[in-house]
Structures are given as structure tokens and as C-alpha cells.
Amino acid sequence: MQKTLTLILAIALTICVSPKNTTAQDTQDWHLQHLPDGIRARIGKGEIKGDIAISNGGKRLAVPCSIGIWIYDAETDKPLDLITGHTHWVTSVAFSPDGSLLASGSVDNTVRLWDAHTGVELHTMQEHWHNITDVAFSPDGKTLASASSDETIQFWDVKTGAHLQMLEGYSKTVKSVVFSPDGKTLASGSNDNMLHLWDVQTGTLLQTLEGHRSYVNSVVFSPDGKTLASGSSDATVRLWNVQTAELLQKMDGHTNGIESVVFSPDGKMLASGSYDYTIRLWDVRTGKPLRVLSGHTYGGVNVIFTHDGKKLISSSKDDTVRLWDVETGEELRKMVTHTQDFRSIAFSPDGKTLAGATGNNAVYLWDVQTCALLRTLKGHTKSVNDVVFSPDGRILASGSYDATVSLWDIKTGAALPALPGETFGFIRVTFSPDSKRLAAVDGGGYVYLWDMQTGLLINKMKAHQANAHSIAFSSDGSLLASGGYDDTVRTWDGHTGAPLLTLEKSLYSVTFSPDGKIAASAARGSTILLWDAVSGEPIRTIEADWRSIYSIAFSPDGKILTHGSHDGFVILSDVHTGKHLRILEGHWGRVGPQSVVFSPDGKILASSNGGIVYLWDLKFAR
């Protein structure tokens, strides 16, 4: 009599082995701090998600990211604290004038006040109904202003957290707010292409400044309060007379939209950070450019001056914070380095190493036990979309939008001869179980099959009408499956690439069970299809009840199927019954393609999102 299989999943709060002689303030053990329930460890610090802030005196740097707010020592660059409490990405931070408080705004629609030295949450302010885009303290530190995608500005009492008043009348997102030095006026920039000046005491609209041809992303007063600077998506910086609303200067030079503008402490210089990845310094009196600072590689650049005005600190979506010499324009150092969102993660065959492919053109290797970064593999010229170890543990392959599959020697990290594509970048790559063949799919819907011993292309197949998005070998290597945006899964002879089956209703992911008998694919919407890998006959469906399943994976014993969703959940389901066993919560935002994977021994589940990887310790009992 066949026994009924009961699967019980226990989330064990087992911690990684950390290096000896470390404390809570050492960088080595931050992967163990502030973890959501049930997570063994965290790899990565999270993507930088908003504007940075420096405390009065310049000793502490706040960096908002996808898991909270990192506080760094601005002189040594060492992390001092990770402030958590928001339930989604943090988009904006600001220190109070005396440096004792930190304000933050988030995609969770809340504004929060923290003790800047202890990280203790003091107030949570809830009046906005959409993302917070900016927060700013009044000069006396008694009032906080917050801007939002809900097209309003809210004022808050800093001491009590009480709501004071709302400024409305906008037709689009308010992007930036700043108080005048005397605290009497508030300036705002918004997606209606205009700047607005408000009377803080009465909430009356004083002036509307027009001239920009696109979103006004950043506004700032000069130290004397007489001039207002604005940066726009129209790639211009403009200076305005606050009293008369007259346009004083229009500064051209950037080749893409402006993310931020800031005056130097003496008011003689203006810095602007742009989506062209550069920082430009301008003479305020003449409007003439002084110098261009180049080094960032992605996203809009946020800038702040140090308090002596001799240095500039910048951050961007390349997930670095950099320090610059204002006089020479020289980049002095990278103060902070985070990782961009992982496009793919993979365990080595022995389970000791985790690889991650990122949007900053690199592949990272971590020690699973200590969570220490082992190696960074660089060579791709565009985003790396996928990474996979060969089953024999000798080679790592990475596919990129630069239309190459790079091969790396695992022991040395040395680059091996790459496998070239054609027009389209590679989306996914996979090895055959015997490591003798490698398959890849590209953005044009083509499947490539190479002989790894000769490096020669065995076959190139037009698989999908739209982007191909997943590729997998069966356990014996006889079958190859690809999934595409044309809502089909196609199977091929794993040795020759000859076409076999075409199945409909698929999207994003396709994978085989460890015994090769079952194939699973994520369908459009929230359904997983299980079907016979050889005949294509349907076996069952698993309804996920969550939007857009991006990533699916079988446990090594084939009894569990895990999938990541658009809503940030990782769900574990029984393959034989289709029932959900556990819902793992901890991510904010979607868990993307190739972002959930079991370790070879089935004891760890890794999931990635927002520039971090969570390691879940899983124990299954029968």
C-alpha cells in the first residue's frame, strides 16, 4: 500500500558561518543583519533606489536602496547601520539640519522618521496614497515636506509626526521639494514641466515658473535664497530669480535628462547629474560650464556637495557612490558599491558557490557558506542576462546582450574563447548534462546549439516569432526545450537540434524535472503547466494565484516545484498534487526569470530580486 506523502517545510533560522573576530559593525557580517523571517543569509546590499544624503558635519552618508537605508561613515566608507522598516523600496532620504533625525520616503507610500544615530523608528506618516518621491526638512528642522506620485505635497510636524497640511492642484507627479533658506517658501518641481513656489505658512501658491519642455526632476535654492535652480528631463539646467520669476540662465550641455541639481555651499557653483551618466559643474554667475565629471555607467546621477564645498558625492543606478575633487574633476574613489538587480543566479554543481549575472556587465561569484564575494568576472560589454555552471564544474557560461556567450575557467576565473552570436543578445544559456553541448536563446527567437569540445555551432534554429526567453535540457540530454514571448514552448532533439514538439500557452520559463519525464512551463497569467516531456500530453496545472510567474524550478528530488512571482512571493508547490506547501515572503517587487534555484542537495533555496539574493534553509521531512 502506497503511503501518503506528507511534505512539511520548516524554515530554519540557521545562520551562515561568519569569519572569526567579527562584530556587528564589521562589513563581513552584514549579510546576517536585519533579515526577514526564515532567511538564512542575504547576499548583496540591494540596488540604490534614490537620492543620497549627507549629515550636518559630513560624517554620515545615507543611501536608500531596495532593502532599506544604508548608513555609511563618509570618511572611511564603512557601513554603520542598515535601517529597515519600510515595506518596499526606499526612494528618498534627508537628514535634519542638526543631523539627529533621518527622514525617508518609500514606494510603500509612507514617510518615516528615524533616530539617525540608533536607527530607531520614531514616526510613520501615512497620508499619501502613492509612491513618495522626495522628502525635505525645513531649515529649523520642525517641519518635513514630502512629495508624491499622488500629485500632492504633504507637510508634517517633525516632533509629533502629525499631518499639518496638504498642497494640491498638480496634474502629475511631484518630483522634488525644497525649502528656502529662511523657511518661508517651498519650491517644487513636477511632471507638468513646471516649478511652483508656495507660502509655507498659508499653503498659498505664490508663483508658477514655466519654460522647461519636460519633467522637472530637481529643484534647489541658492544659499542666499535669491536664486532657484531646476534640472529637467529636457536636458537643461535653468536658473530663476525667486523674487521676479525671471529666467536668469539656461545651461545646455547634457545630452540626456537631468536627475539632480545642487549649489555649492558658497553659492558660486552648481552641479548637475544626468542620465547621460555625467556630472557637470557650472559657474552660477555666468552660466558657463566649468568641467565635466565622467565615470558613472548607468542611470540618472544624484549629486551632493560635501560641507566644505571641495568635494562632490554622487550616486547612480550603476549602484556606486563616488567621491570627486571639485577643483580637478578627478574621481577620488568609489565610496560605496552595491550590485544591480540579478538577471540570473546559479549554484555550482558542488553547491559551494553561487553565481549571479547582473545588469552592470559583470558576473559575481560568492561563497555560499560565508557569503563572501570570491570573484568578479568582467568582459561583457552589455548587461549579463544569464549564468550557468557546466555539470562537470569546470566552466561557467554567461549570456549577454552583447551577443556573446562568454566562457570562464572556474578555478582561475580566466576567460576562455567566447561563443559569438549575431544581431541579438543572448537571453538564456544552458549546458547539456554531460557538459558536451551548450544551448542558448536570443532576443530574436533563435536557439543556438554548440559542441563544447570543438566550439563549433551544431545548429541554429528559428524557434519563436518573438523573444525567446528560456532554454533547458532534459536530464539525459536527449531533449532541449525553449520558451518564448510568442506563448509557445518548443522541444528539440538535444543532440542535433531537430524540431520535435510545439506547445502553446507558455511564457518566460520552461524546465524539466530531474528524471526528465515532466516539463513545466509558466503560462501567461498565473498558471504553471505540467506536461509529458516526450508526448506533450498535459498532466496537470498549478494555479499560483499571483500575477505573472517569471521563474520556476524543480527540487533535486523532483517532488517540489518553486516559482517566483511579479508580487515578490516565492511559492513552493507539491508536484504531484499541485497544492501550495509554503509561501516565502521577503522580496519587494518581482522575482524575475531564472531567479529561484535549489542547491544541488536541496537544502537551500536561493531567490533574487532588487540587487540581493536570499538564501532560504529548507528541510523536507516525510
C-alpha positions in Angstrom: 0.0 0.0 0.0 1.5 3.3 -1.1 1.9 5.6 1.8 0.5 9.1 1.5 3.4 11.5 1.1 3.2 14.4 3.5 5.7 17.2 3.0 6.4 19.5 5.8 8.5 22.5 5.2 10.3 24.1 8.1 12.1 27.4 7.7 15.2 27.2 9.9 16.8 30.4 11.0 20.3 28.8 10.5 23.0 31.4 10.1 26.0 31.4 7.8 29.4 30.7 9.3 30.9 34.1 9.6 34.6 34.9 9.7 36.3 34.9 13.1 36.7 38.0 15.2 33.9 40.0 13.5 31.4 42.3 15.2 28.0 43.6 14.2 29.8 46.7 12.8 32.1 44.7 10.5 31.3 44.6 6.8 31.7 40.8 6.9 28.5 40.0 8.8 26.0 42.5 7.4 24.6 39.6 5.4 23.2 38.3 8.7 21.7 41.5 9.9 18.0 42.6 9.6 16.9 39.5 7.7 13.2 38.8 7.1 11.8 35.7 8.9 13.1 32.4 7.6 16.0 33.6 5.6 19.4 32.1 6.3 21.5 34.9 4.8 21.5 37.7 2.3 24.0 38.3 -0.5 24.3 41.8 -1.8 23.3 45.2 -0.3 20.3 46.0 -2.6 20.0 48.3 -5.5 20.5 52.0 -4.9 17.0 53.4 -5.4 17.0 57.1 -4.7 18.9 60.3 -3.8 21.6 60.1 -1.2 22.0 62.5 1.8 24.9 63.6 4.0 24.5 64.6 7.6 25.4 68.0 9.0 29.2 67.9 9.5 29.6 65.4 6.7 30.3 62.3 8.8 27.4 60.1 7.9 26.1 59.2 4.4 22.6 57.7 3.9 22.0 55.6 0.8 18.4 54.5 0.1 18.1 51.1 -1.5 15.8 48.2 -2.2 16.0 46.7 1.3 16.2 49.8 3.5 18.7 52.6 4.2 22.4 52.0 4.5 24.3 54.4 6.7 28.0 54.7 5.9 30.9 56.5 7.5 31.6 59.2 5.0 35.3 59.2 5.7 36.1 55.5 5.9 33.2 54.3 3.7 32.4 51.5 6.3 28.7 50.6 6.9 27.5 51.8 10.2 23.9 50.7 10.1 21.1 49.2 7.9 17.8 50.8 8.8 14.8 48.7 7.9 11.1 49.1 8.5 9.7 50.2 5.2 7.8 47.5 3.3 9.1 48.5 -0.1 12.0 50.3 -1.8 13.2 53.5 -0.2 13.3 56.3 -2.7 14.4 59.4 -0.8 16.2 60.3 2.4 17.1 63.5 4.2 19.0 64.4 7.4 17.5 67.0 9.7 19.6 70.2 9.9 21.1 69.2 13.2 21.8 65.6 12.0 19.8 63.9 14.8 17.0 62.7 12.6 16.7 60.9 9.3 13.5 61.1 7.1 12.7 58.6 4.4 10.1 58.1 1.7 9.2 54.9 0.0 7.3 53.0 -2.6 5.2 51.7 0.3 3.5 55.2 0.3 4.8 56.1 3.8 7.1 58.8 5.1 9.1 57.7 8.2 11.3 59.5 10.8 14.2 57.7 12.4 16.7 58.5 15.1 19.8 59.0 12.9 22.2 57.6 15.4 20.3 54.5 16.6 18.1 53.7 13.6 15.1 53.5 15.8 11.8 54.4 14.1 10.1 57.4 15.6 7.1 58.1 13.4 5.4 56.6 10.4 3.3 59.2 8.5 0.5 57.9 6.2 -1.4 60.4 4.2 -0.1 59.8 0.7 -1.7 57.1 -1.4 1.1 56.6 -3.9 4.9 56.4 -4.1 6.9 59.0 -2.2 9.4 60.8 -4.5 11.1 63.3 -2.2 11.4 64.4 1.4 12.9 67.7 2.8 13.3 69.3 6.2 12.6 73.0 6.9 15.7 74.9 7.9 14.6 75.0 11.6 14.0 71.2 11.5 10.5 71.5 12.7 8.6 70.7 9.5 9.0 67.9 6.9 7.7 68.2 3.4 7.0 65.1 1.2 6.3 64.9 -2.5 4.5 62.0 -4.2 3.2 60.4 -7.3 -0.2 61.1 -5.9 0.2 64.7 -7.2 0.3 66.2 -3.7 2.8 67.7 -1.2 2.2 67.0 2.5 3.6 68.9 5.5 4.4 67.0 8.7 5.2 68.1 12.3 8.6 66.6 13.0 8.2 66.4 16.7 4.9 64.5 16.8 4.6 63.1 13.2 1.2 64.8 12.9 -0.1 65.8 9.5 -0.1 69.6 9.1 -1.4 70.5 5.6 -1.6 69.3 2.0 -0.6 71.3 -1.1 -2.6 70.1 -4.1 -3.5 71.3 -7.6 -0.9 69.3 -9.5 -2.0 67.3 -12.5 1.1 65.0 -12.5 3.7 63.5 -10.1 5.6 65.9 -7.9 9.3 65.0 -8.2 11.2 67.4 -5.9 10.6 69.7 -3.0 12.9 72.1 -1.2 12.5 74.8 1.5 14.1 78.3 1.0 16.9 79.1 3.4 14.5 81.3 5.5 11.9 78.5 5.6 9.1 80.8 4.3 8.9 79.3 0.8 8.7 75.8 -0.6 9.7 75.1 -4.2 8.6 72.1 -6.1 9.3 70.5 -9.5 6.9 68.2 -11.2 6.0 66.2 -14.2 3.8 69.0 -15.5 7.1 70.6 -16.7 6.7 73.5 -14.2 8.1 74.8 -10.9 5.8 76.1 -8.2 6.6 78.4 -5.3 4.4 78.0 -2.2 3.9 80.1 1.0 4.8 77.6 3.8 2.7 79.3 6.4 -0.6 79.5 4.4 -0.1 76.9 1.7 -0.8 79.6 -0.9 0.6 79.2 -4.4 2.9 82.2 -5.0 4.5 81.7 -8.4 4.5 79.2 -11.3 7.7 79.1 -13.3 7.3 77.8 -16.9 9.9 77.2 -19.6 11.0 73.6 -19.3 9.8 71.2 -22.0 9.8 68.1 -19.9 9.6 66.9 -16.4 11.3 69.0 -13.7 13.1 66.4 -11.7 15.1 68.5 -9.2 14.9 72.0 -7.7 17.2 73.7 -5.2 17.6 77.2 -3.7 20.9 79.0 -3.6 22.3 79.6 -0.1 21.1 83.2 -0.1 17.7 82.2 -1.3 17.6 84.6 -4.2 18.1 82.0 -7.0 16.3 78.8 -7.8 17.9 76.1 -9.9 16.0 73.4 -11.8 17.0 70.3 -13.7 14.7 68.7 -16.2 14.3 65.7 -18.5 14.6 68.2 -21.3 18.4 68.0 -20.6 18.7 71.6 -19.5 19.5 73.3 -16.2 17.8 76.7 -15.5 18.4 79.4 -13.0 15.5 81.6 -11.9 15.1 84.8 -9.9 13.0 83.9 -7.0 11.5 87.4 -6.5 10.6 88.1 -10.1 10.2 84.6 -11.5 12.6 85.7 -14.3 14.7 83.2 -16.1 18.3 84.1 -15.5 20.3 81.4 -17.2 19.6 78.3 -19.4 22.5 75.9 -19.3 22.9 73.4 -22.1 25.4 70.7 -22.4 24.0 67.5 -21.1 22.8 65.0 -23.7 20.1 63.4 -21.6 17.7 64.4 -18.8 18.9 65.9 -15.6 18.3 63.9 -12.4 19.6 66.3 -9.8 21.0 69.8 -9.2 22.8 71.3 -6.2 24.5 74.5 -5.3 27.9 74.6 -3.7 27.9 75.9 -0.1 29.2 79.3 -1.2 26.6 79.5 -4.0 29.2 80.2 -6.7 29.0 76.8 -8.4 26.2 74.5 -9.4 26.5 70.7 -10.0 24.1 68.7 -12.2 23.8 65.0 -12.5 22.3 63.5 -15.7 21.0 60.4 -17.4 24.0 60.8 -19.8 26.0 59.4 -16.8 28.0 62.6 -16.3 28.2 65.4 -13.8 28.6 69.0 -15.0 29.9 71.9 -12.9 28.6 75.4 -13.8 29.6 78.9 -12.9 26.4 80.3 -11.4 27.2 84.0 -12.2 27.9 83.4 -16.0 26.1 80.1 -16.6 29.2 78.8 -18.3 30.4 75.2 -17.9 33.4 74.6 -15.7 34.2 70.9 -16.1 32.6 67.5 -16.8 33.0 64.6 -14.4 32.7 61.2 -16.0 32.7 57.7 -14.5 29.2 56.5 -13.8 27.9 53.9 -16.3 24.2 53.7 -15.9 21.1 55.7 -14.8 20.5 59.2 -13.6 23.2 60.7 -11.4 22.4 62.2 -8.0 24.8 64.8 -6.6 25.6 66.5 -3.3 28.5 68.7 -2.2 30.5 68.0 1.0 30.1 70.7 3.5 33.4 72.4 2.7 32.4 72.5 -1.0 35.7 71.0 -2.0 34.3 67.6 -2.9 31.2 66.2 -4.6 29.5 62.9 -3.8 27.4 61.2 -6.5 25.3 58.1 -6.8 23.5 56.4 -9.7 21.7 53.3 -10.8 25.1 51.8 -11.7 24.9 51.1 -7.9 28.0 53.1 -7.0 28.6 56.1 -4.8 31.6 58.1 -5.9 33.7 60.9 -4.4 35.1 63.7 -6.7 37.5 66.5 -6.4 35.6 69.7 -7.4 38.7 71.6 -8.4 40.2 69.0 -10.7 37.2 66.9 -11.6 39.1 63.8 -10.6 37.3 60.8 -9.2 38.9 60.2 -5.9 37.4 56.8 -5.0 34.3 54.6 -5.1 32.9 55.1 -1.6 30.1 52.5 -1.9 29.5 49.7 -4.4 26.2 47.8 -4.4 25.0 45.3 -7.0 22.4 45.8 -9.7 19.5 43.6 -10.0 20.4 40.0 -10.6 19.2 38.7 -14.0 20.1 35.2 -13.1 21.5 33.1 -10.3 23.0 29.6 -10.3 24.6 27.1 -7.9 27.9 25.3 -8.8 27.5 21.5 -9.0 29.1 21.1 -5.6 26.8 23.7 -4.0 29.7 25.7 -2.6 29.5 28.7 -5.0 26.7 30.9 -6.1 27.0 32.9 -9.4 24.9 36.0 -10.2 24.5 37.8 -13.6 23.9 41.5 -13.3 22.9 44.5 -15.4 26.3 46.1 -14.9 28.0 43.8 -17.4 29.6 41.5 -14.7 29.3 38.1 -13.2 29.8 37.7 -9.4 30.8 34.5 -7.6 30.1 34.1 -3.8 31.0 31.5 -1.2 27.6 30.0 -0.1 28.9 29.2 3.4 30.4 32.6 4.3 28.6 34.7 1.7 31.9 36.3 0.9 32.5 37.6 -2.7 35.0 35.3 -4.3 35.5 36.8 -7.7 34.1 39.3 -10.2 34.2 38.2 -13.9 34.3 41.1 -16.3 34.5 41.1 -20.1 31.0 41.6 -21.3 30.2 45.0 -22.8 26.5 44.9 -22.1 24.1 43.5 -19.4 24.6 39.9 -18.5 21.3 38.1 -18.6 22.1 34.5 -17.6 24.8 32.4 -16.0 25.2 28.6 -15.7 27.8 26.2 -14.5 28.8 23.2 -16.6 27.7 20.0 -14.7 31.3 18.8 -14.6 32.1 22.0 -12.6 34.9 23.2 -15.0 33.3 26.0 -16.9 30.9 28.9 -16.2 28.9 30.3 -19.2 27.3 33.7 -19.3 25.0 35.1 -21.9 24.8 38.8 -22.6 23.1 41.5 -24.7 26.5 42.0 -26.3 25.5 38.9 -28.4 28.2 36.6 -26.9 28.2 33.7 -24.6 31.4 34.1 -22.5 33.1 31.0 -21.1 35.1 31.2 -17.9 37.5 28.7 -16.2 36.0 28.1 -12.7 39.3 27.5 -10.9 41.2 30.6 -12.3 38.4 32.9 -13.5 40.2 33.2 -16.8 38.2 34.0 -19.9 38.0 31.2 -22.5 37.2 31.7 -26.2 33.6 33.1 -26.3 30.8 31.7 -28.4 29.6 34.5 -30.8 26.0 35.2 -31.8 24.7 37.5 -34.4 22.4 40.5 -34.1 20.5 39.8 -31.0 21.8 39.5 -27.4 21.6 36.2 -25.6 18.9 35.8 -23.0 19.4 32.3 -21.5 22.1 29.7 -21.7 22.3 26.0 -20.5 24.6 23.1 -20.6 23.8 19.5 -21.5 24.1 17.1 -18.6 27.3 15.7 -19.9 28.8 19.2 -20.4 29.5 18.4 -24.1 26.9 20.8 -25.6 25.7 24.3 -24.8 22.5 25.8 -25.9 21.4 29.5 -25.8 18.4 31.5 -26.9 18.5 35.1 -28.1 16.3 38.1 -28.4 15.4 37.3 -32.0 13.8 34.0 -31.1 16.7 31.8 -32.2 18.1 28.8 -30.4 21.8 28.1 -30.8 23.4 24.7 -30.1 27.2 24.4 -29.8 29.7 21.5 -29.5 31.7 22.4 -26.4 34.7 20.2 -27.4 35.2 21.9 -30.8 33.5 25.2 -30.2 31.6 24.7 -33.4 27.9 25.6 -33.9 25.9 22.4 -34.3 22.6 24.1 -35.3 20.8 27.4 -35.2 17.0 27.1 -35.1 14.4 29.8 -35.6 12.3 28.9 -32.5 9.9 31.7 -31.8 8.4 34.7 -33.5 9.1 37.0 -30.6 11.9 36.9 -28.0 13.0 33.5 -26.8 13.2 33.7 -23.0 14.1 30.3 -21.6 16.1 27.1 -22.5 16.5 23.8 -20.8 18.0 20.3 -21.4 16.3 17.2 -20.1 18.2 15.1 -17.5 19.6 12.7 -20.2 20.3 15.4 -22.7 18.0 14.0 -25.3 15.6 16.8 -25.3 16.0 20.6 -25.4 13.1 22.9 -24.7 12.7 26.6 -25.4 10.1 29.1 -24.3 9.2 32.4 -25.9 7.1 35.6 -25.8 5.0 34.2 -28.6 3.4 32.0 -25.9 4.9 28.7 -27.2 7.2 26.1 -25.9 9.1 24.1 -28.5 11.2 20.9 -28.0 14.2 19.8 -30.0 16.5 16.9 -30.3 19.1 17.7 -27.7 22.0 16.4 -29.9 21.1 17.7 -33.4 18.6 20.5 -32.8 15.9 18.8 -35.0 12.4 20.1 -34.1 10.1 17.8 -32.2 7.0 19.4 -30.5 5.3 22.8 -30.4 3.1 23.6 -27.4 1.1 26.7 -26.8 0.4 28.8 -23.6 3.8 29.4 -22.3 5.8 32.4 -21.2 9.1 33.2 -19.5 10.2 29.9 -18.1 10.4 26.2 -19.1 12.3 23.5 -17.2 12.5 19.7 -16.9 12.0 17.5 -13.8 15.2 15.8 -12.6 14.1 12.5 -14.1 13.3 14.1 -17.4 9.8 12.8 -17.6 7.9 16.1 -16.8 8.3 19.5 -18.3 7.0 22.6 -16.6 6.3 26.0 -18.1 4.9 29.2 -16.8 1.8 30.3 -18.7 0.6 33.8 -19.3 -1.1 35.0 -16.2 -0.7 32.9 -13.0 -0.7 29.2 -14.2 2.1 26.6 -14.4 1.6 23.8 -16.9 3.0 20.3 -16.3 3.2 18.1 -19.3 4.7 14.9 -20.5 8.2 15.8 -21.8 8.1 13.3 -24.7 4.4 13.3 -25.9 3.5 16.8 -24.9 0.3 15.5 -23.2 -0.9 17.7 -20.3 -0.5 16.3 -16.8 -1.9 19.0 -14.5 -1.9 22.7 -13.9 -0.8 24.6 -10.8 -2.7 27.8 -10.2 -0.4 30.2 -8.5 -3.0 32.9 -7.7 -0.3 35.6 -8.1 0.4 37.8 -11.1 3.0 36.8 -13.8 5.1 33.8 -12.8 8.6 34.6 -14.0 10.8 31.8 -12.7 10.2 28.1 -12.0 12.5 25.3 -10.7 12.2 21.7 -9.5 13.8 20.5 -6.3 16.6 17.9 -6.9 14.2 15.0 -5.9 11.5 16.3 -8.3 8.8 16.5 -5.6 8.7 20.2 -5.2 8.2 23.0 -7.7 9.1 26.5 -6.8 8.1 29.7 -8.6 8.7 33.4 -8.2 6.0 36.0 -9.0 5.6 39.6 -10.0 4.4 40.3 -6.5 7.6 39.2 -4.8 6.5 35.9 -3.4 8.3 32.6 -3.7 5.9 29.7 -3.7 6.6 26.0 -3.1 4.1 23.5 -4.5 3.7 19.8 -4.4 4.4 18.5 -8.0 2.0 15.5 -7.6 -1.0 17.3 -6.1 -0.4 20.9 -7.3 -1.1 22.2 -3.7 0.9 25.0 -2.3 3.1 24.0 0.6 4.6 27.3 1.6 4.7 30.9 0.6 8.0 32.6 1.3 7.8 36.3 1.8 10.7 38.8 1.9 11.2 40.2 -1.5 9.8 43.6 -2.6 8.9 43.6 -6.3 9.0 40.9 -8.9 11.2 37.8 -8.6 12.3 37.6 -12.2 13.3 34.9 -14.7 16.0 32.5 -13.5 15.7 34.0 -10.1 14.8 30.9 -8.0 17.1 27.9 -7.8 17.7 24.9 -5.5 21.1 24.0 -4.3 22.2 20.5 -5.6 21.5 18.9 -2.3 18.1 20.5 -2.0 18.8 22.1 1.4 19.0 25.7 0.2 16.7 27.7 -2.0 18.2 30.9 -3.5 15.9 33.7 -4.7 16.9 37.1 -6.1 15.3 40.5 -6.5 16.4 44.1 -6.2 20.1 43.5 -6.1 20.0 40.9 -3.4 19.9 37.1 -3.1 18.1 35.5 -0.2 19.3 32.0 1.0 16.4 30.0 2.5 17.3 27.0 4.6 14.8 24.3 3.6 14.3 21.0 5.4 11.8 18.5 4.0 10.5 15.6 6.2 8.4 12.7 5.1 
